[in-house]
Amino acid sequence: MIPLTQLEIEAFLNIVKYGSITKAAEVLYISQPALSRRIKSLENELQYELFIRQKGIRNVILTPQGEAFIPIAEKWQQLWLETKEIKTLPKNTVFHIAAIDSINTYILPKVYKSFVEENTQIHLVIHSLHSDDCYKYVENKVVNLGFISDDMYSKDVKTVPIFSEKMCFIYNKEDNYPEIIHPSKLDCKLEIRLPWNPEFDKWHNYWFGSLSKSLIVVDKMSLLDNFLQIKNSWAIVPLSIGYWLAQNNSNLEIHEMDDGPPERIYYYIQHMDYHSKYINIFLRILQYHLDSIPGIVFLLKLS
C-alpha cells in the first residue's frame, strides 16, 4: 500500500480547490516551497505527475493522472476522517458492511434501518463495492461482513451461499411483448444490459453470441429505470430488482422467462478470524426481510 499522508492529500485537494499554489499555501498557513515539496513527495510516491509545470502560468493545470486522482484523494480523506472518529467510539460498536450495488440499492436499505433501530449502540459504516473489492476489504479486516454475487477463493475469507432468486424480463408496458418470454424471440439490439455474473454472461453468449451488441450497457442499477423508457427496450434483472422497479414505476412490467438465465446466487463473506454476534443478528433481520420478497429462496440455516 502506498504510504500517503494526510498532509500530502490535503495539499493536493486545496490546490485543486483554489486553482492556485499561492492561495492554497495561504489557506494552509505554510510557505509555497513547503507546499510544493508536499506535492513533489506525493508524486514520488504515486510515481506520476499530478500537475503540468510551465513557467508564466499562474493557475495550476492538472495532468490526466491528476484529474483521475481527485476522487481517490477525496475517498482517502474521507476514510482518514472516519478513522479519526473511531477512537472516540466505545469498543466494538463500529460495524462495517460491504455489498455489491444491486444488493445495497434494492435489498439492504430496510435491513440496515431495522439493524440500527434494534442495535442503537452500533455505528454502522456501509460500503458499495464490486465482489472482488469486497473480498479485499474483508481480507484486510476493513469490513466485518460482505455480500457478493461472484464467489472467489480466499484462504482467509469464509464464503457462504445465503439466498438465490430467479431472473425476470422487464419492459415498458406500452411495448408489445408476450406473457412468457423466450430469448430466441428477443432482439439484443434493444437490450439494456447489466453484467450480473459469469453465469449470466455464459447464458447471454449462448443465445445472442459473444459478439452481440446491446443497445446500452450499464453497471449502475440507478440508470436502468430511465433507459427502459426507450421504445421497445428491455432488460433482464433479478426478481427483487424487477419487483422494486415495477412497484416504483407504474409504466414497467415484469414477465417470466422460458429458458431464462440461471438463478442468481448471493453469498455472505467474513474473515475467518472474525466473530461477532452482530453478524448473526444482521443475517436474521435479512432473512426476515427476504421472506417477504416473492421469488427469493433463503439458503442459509441459521442456528
C-alpha positions as CSV (number, residue, x, y, z in Angstrom):
1,M,0.0,0.0,0.0
2,I,1.3,3.5,-0.9
3,P,2.2,5.4,2.3
4,L,0.3,8.5,1.5
5,T,0.0,11.1,4.3
6,Q,-2.9,13.4,5.3
7,L,-0.7,16.5,4.7
8,E,0.1,15.5,1.1
9,I,-3.6,14.7,0.3
10,E,-4.7,18.0,2.0
11,A,-2.1,19.9,-0.1
12,F,-3.3,18.3,-3.4
13,L,-7.0,18.9,-2.7
14,N,-6.5,22.5,-1.7
15,I,-4.5,23.3,-4.8
16,V,-7.3,21.7,-6.9
17,K,-10.0,23.6,-4.9
18,Y,-8.4,27.1,-5.3
19,G,-6.6,26.5,-8.6
20,S,-3.5,28.2,-7.2
21,I,-0.5,27.2,-5.2
22,T,-0.3,30.7,-3.7
23,K,-3.9,30.6,-2.4
24,A,-3.6,27.0,-1.2
25,A,-0.5,27.9,0.8
26,E,-2.2,30.8,2.4
27,V,-5.2,28.7,3.4
28,L,-2.9,26.0,4.9
29,Y,-0.7,28.6,6.6
30,I,2.5,27.2,5.0
31,S,5.0,28.6,2.5
32,Q,4.8,28.0,-1.2
33,P,8.1,26.0,-1.2
34,A,6.8,23.8,1.6
35,L,3.5,23.2,-0.3
36,S,5.4,22.3,-3.5
37,R,7.6,19.9,-1.5
38,R,4.5,18.1,-0.3
39,I,3.2,17.7,-3.8
40,K,6.5,16.5,-5.1
41,S,6.6,14.0,-2.3
42,L,3.1,12.8,-3.2
43,E,4.1,12.5,-6.9
44,N,7.2,10.5,-6.0
45,E,5.0,8.0,-4.0
46,L,2.5,7.8,-6.8
47,Q,5.2,7.6,-9.5
48,Y,3.4,10.0,-11.8
49,E,2.9,13.8,-12.1
50,L,-0.3,15.5,-10.9
51,F,0.3,19.0,-12.3
52,I,1.7,20.4,-15.5
53,R,4.5,22.7,-14.6
54,Q,5.0,25.6,-17.1
55,K,6.7,29.0,-16.4
56,G,4.5,32.0,-16.7
57,I,1.2,30.2,-15.9
58,R,-0.3,31.3,-12.7
59,N,-3.2,28.9,-12.4
60,V,-2.4,25.2,-12.0
61,I,-3.2,22.7,-14.7
62,L,-3.9,19.0,-13.8
63,T,-2.4,16.2,-15.8
64,P,-4.8,13.4,-16.9
65,Q,-3.4,11.4,-14.0
66,G,-4.1,14.3,-11.7
67,E,-7.7,14.6,-12.8
68,A,-8.2,10.9,-12.2
69,F,-6.6,11.1,-8.8
70,I,-9.1,13.7,-7.4
71,P,-11.9,11.2,-6.5
72,I,-9.3,8.8,-5.0
73,A,-7.9,11.6,-2.9
74,E,-11.4,12.6,-1.7
75,K,-12.1,9.0,-0.7
76,W,-8.8,8.8,1.1
77,Q,-9.5,12.0,3.0
78,Q,-13.0,10.7,4.0
79,L,-11.6,7.4,5.2
80,W,-9.0,9.3,7.2
81,L,-11.7,11.3,8.9
82,E,-13.7,8.2,9.6
83,T,-10.6,6.6,11.1
84,K,-10.0,9.6,13.4
85,E,-13.6,9.4,14.6
86,I,-13.3,5.7,15.5
87,K,-11.1,6.5,18.5
88,T,-14.0,8.4,20.1
89,L,-16.4,5.4,19.9
90,P,-16.8,2.7,22.5
91,K,-15.1,-0.6,21.8
92,N,-16.8,-3.0,19.4
93,T,-19.5,-0.5,18.3
94,V,-18.2,0.1,14.7
95,F,-19.7,-2.4,12.2
96,H,-18.6,-2.2,8.6
97,I,-20.7,-3.9,5.9
98,A,-19.9,-4.0,2.2
99,A,-22.2,-5.1,-0.6
100,I,-22.5,-5.1,-4.4
101,D,-24.5,-2.2,-5.7
102,S,-27.6,-4.2,-6.6
103,I,-28.0,-5.6,-3.1
104,N,-27.1,-2.3,-1.4
105,T,-29.7,-0.4,-3.5
106,Y,-32.7,-2.8,-3.7
107,I,-32.5,-5.2,-0.8
108,L,-30.5,-4.0,2.2
109,P,-31.8,-0.4,2.9
110,K,-34.7,-1.7,5.0
111,V,-32.4,-4.3,6.7
112,Y,-29.9,-1.5,7.6
113,K,-32.8,0.5,9.1
114,S,-34.0,-2.4,11.2
115,F,-30.5,-3.3,12.3
116,V,-29.6,0.2,13.6
117,E,-33.0,0.6,15.3
118,E,-32.6,-2.7,17.1
119,N,-28.9,-2.1,18.0
120,T,-28.7,1.6,18.9
121,Q,-25.1,1.2,20.2
122,I,-23.9,0.3,16.7
123,H,-22.1,2.8,14.5
124,L,-22.8,1.3,11.0
125,V,-20.5,2.0,8.1
126,I,-21.8,1.0,4.6
127,H,-19.6,0.4,1.5
128,S,-20.8,-0.2,-2.1
129,L,-18.1,-2.4,-3.8
130,H,-17.7,-4.9,-6.6
131,S,-17.4,-8.5,-5.5
132,D,-13.6,-8.7,-5.8
133,D,-13.2,-5.5,-3.8
134,C,-15.5,-6.9,-1.1
135,Y,-13.1,-9.8,-0.7
136,K,-10.1,-7.4,-0.4
137,Y,-11.8,-5.4,2.2
138,V,-12.7,-8.5,4.2
139,E,-9.2,-10.0,3.8
140,N,-7.7,-6.8,5.2
141,K,-10.3,-6.7,8.0
142,V,-11.6,-3.3,6.9
143,V,-15.1,-4.8,6.5
144,N,-16.8,-7.1,9.0
145,L,-19.4,-8.5,6.7
146,G,-19.8,-8.6,2.9
147,F,-22.4,-9.6,0.4
148,I,-21.3,-10.6,-3.1
149,S,-22.6,-12.4,-6.2
150,D,-19.3,-13.6,-7.7
151,D,-17.8,-16.1,-5.3
152,M,-14.0,-16.4,-5.2
153,Y,-11.4,-18.4,-3.2
154,S,-9.6,-16.9,-0.4
155,K,-7.9,-18.9,2.4
156,D,-8.7,-16.0,4.8
157,V,-12.4,-15.5,3.9
158,K,-15.4,-17.6,4.7
159,T,-17.8,-17.6,1.7
160,V,-21.4,-18.9,2.4
161,P,-24.4,-19.1,0.0
162,I,-27.2,-17.1,1.6
163,F,-30.0,-16.7,-0.9
164,S,-30.9,-17.1,-4.6
165,E,-33.5,-15.6,-6.9
166,K,-34.8,-16.1,-10.5
167,M,-34.1,-13.6,-13.2
168,C,-37.0,-11.9,-15.0
169,F,-37.8,-9.9,-18.1
170,I,-38.7,-6.2,-17.6
171,Y,-40.0,-3.7,-20.2
172,N,-42.3,-0.7,-20.6
173,K,-46.0,-1.6,-20.7
174,E,-46.5,0.4,-23.8
175,D,-44.4,-2.1,-25.8
176,N,-45.7,-5.4,-27.1
177,Y,-44.1,-8.4,-25.5
178,P,-45.8,-11.8,-24.7
179,E,-46.6,-13.0,-21.2
180,I,-43.8,-15.6,-21.2
181,I,-40.6,-14.5,-23.0
182,H,-38.2,-16.8,-24.8
183,P,-34.7,-15.5,-25.6
184,S,-34.9,-16.6,-29.2
185,K,-37.7,-14.0,-29.7
186,L,-35.7,-11.1,-28.3
187,D,-33.7,-8.5,-30.3
188,C,-30.4,-8.0,-28.4
189,K,-30.0,-4.6,-30.1
190,L,-32.9,-3.3,-27.9
191,E,-31.4,-4.6,-24.6
192,I,-30.3,-2.6,-21.6
193,R,-27.6,-4.9,-20.4
194,L,-26.1,-5.2,-16.9
195,P,-23.2,-7.6,-16.1
196,W,-24.8,-9.7,-13.5
197,N,-22.4,-12.5,-13.1
198,P,-20.3,-15.0,-15.2
199,E,-23.2,-17.5,-15.4
200,F,-25.4,-14.8,-16.9
201,D,-22.7,-13.9,-19.4
202,K,-22.5,-17.5,-20.5
203,W,-26.2,-17.7,-21.0
204,H,-26.2,-14.4,-22.8
205,N,-23.4,-15.5,-25.2
206,Y,-25.3,-18.8,-25.9
207,W,-28.5,-17.1,-27.1
208,F,-27.1,-13.8,-28.5
209,G,-23.5,-14.6,-29.4
210,S,-20.3,-13.3,-27.7
211,L,-20.0,-10.5,-30.3
212,S,-23.6,-9.2,-29.8
213,K,-24.1,-5.5,-29.3
214,S,-26.7,-4.4,-26.8
215,L,-28.4,-1.0,-27.1
216,I,-26.9,0.2,-23.8
217,V,-24.5,-1.5,-21.3
218,V,-24.6,0.0,-17.8
219,D,-23.0,-1.0,-14.4
220,K,-25.3,1.1,-12.2
221,M,-28.8,-0.1,-11.4
222,S,-30.0,3.5,-10.8
223,L,-29.7,4.2,-14.6
224,L,-32.0,1.3,-15.6
225,D,-35.3,3.0,-14.8
226,N,-34.7,5.9,-17.3
227,F,-33.3,3.8,-20.1
228,L,-36.4,1.4,-20.0
229,Q,-38.4,4.4,-21.2
230,I,-36.8,4.0,-24.7
231,K,-39.3,2.4,-27.1
232,N,-39.2,-1.4,-27.2
233,S,-36.2,-1.6,-24.9
234,W,-35.9,-4.4,-22.4
235,A,-33.7,-5.8,-19.6
236,I,-33.2,-9.0,-17.7
237,V,-32.9,-8.4,-13.9
238,P,-33.1,-10.4,-10.7
239,L,-36.7,-10.6,-9.4
240,S,-36.0,-8.4,-6.3
241,I,-35.0,-5.6,-8.6
242,G,-37.8,-6.3,-11.1
243,Y,-40.4,-6.0,-8.3
244,W,-38.8,-2.9,-6.9
245,L,-38.8,-1.2,-10.3
246,A,-42.3,-2.2,-11.2
247,Q,-43.7,-1.0,-7.8
248,N,-42.0,2.4,-8.1
249,N,-42.7,2.9,-11.8
250,S,-46.3,2.0,-13.0
251,N,-45.1,2.0,-16.6
252,L,-42.8,-1.0,-16.1
253,E,-43.9,-4.6,-16.1
254,I,-42.1,-7.9,-15.4
255,H,-42.6,-11.3,-17.0
256,E,-41.3,-14.8,-16.5
257,M,-38.8,-16.2,-19.0
258,D,-38.7,-19.6,-20.7
259,D,-35.1,-20.9,-21.0
260,G,-34.1,-17.9,-19.0
261,P,-30.7,-17.3,-17.2
262,P,-29.7,-19.5,-14.3
263,E,-30.8,-18.3,-10.8
264,R,-28.6,-15.7,-9.3
265,I,-26.9,-16.9,-6.1
266,Y,-25.6,-14.5,-3.5
267,Y,-23.1,-15.1,-0.7
268,Y,-22.1,-13.5,2.5
269,I,-18.4,-13.3,3.4
270,Q,-16.5,-12.7,6.6
271,H,-12.9,-13.1,7.7
272,M,-12.0,-16.5,9.2
273,D,-10.6,-14.9,12.3
274,Y,-13.6,-12.5,12.9
275,H,-16.5,-13.5,15.0
276,S,-19.3,-11.2,16.2
277,K,-22.9,-11.6,17.5
278,Y,-23.8,-8.8,15.2
279,I,-23.3,-10.9,12.1
280,N,-26.0,-13.4,13.2
281,I,-28.2,-10.5,14.2
282,F,-27.9,-8.9,10.8
283,L,-28.4,-12.2,9.0
284,R,-31.6,-12.9,10.9
285,I,-33.0,-9.5,10.0
286,L,-32.0,-10.1,6.4
287,Q,-33.8,-13.4,6.4
288,Y,-37.0,-11.8,7.8
289,H,-36.9,-9.2,5.1
290,L,-36.2,-11.6,2.2
291,D,-39.1,-13.8,3.3
292,S,-41.4,-11.0,2.2
293,I,-40.0,-10.8,-1.4
294,P,-41.5,-13.2,-3.9
295,G,-39.1,-15.5,-5.8
296,I,-36.3,-15.4,-3.3
297,V,-35.1,-18.6,-1.6
298,F,-33.1,-18.2,1.6
299,L,-30.4,-20.8,1.6
300,L,-28.8,-20.4,5.0
301,K,-29.8,-22.4,8.0
302,L,-29.3,-20.1,11.0
303,S,-28.5,-21.7,14.3
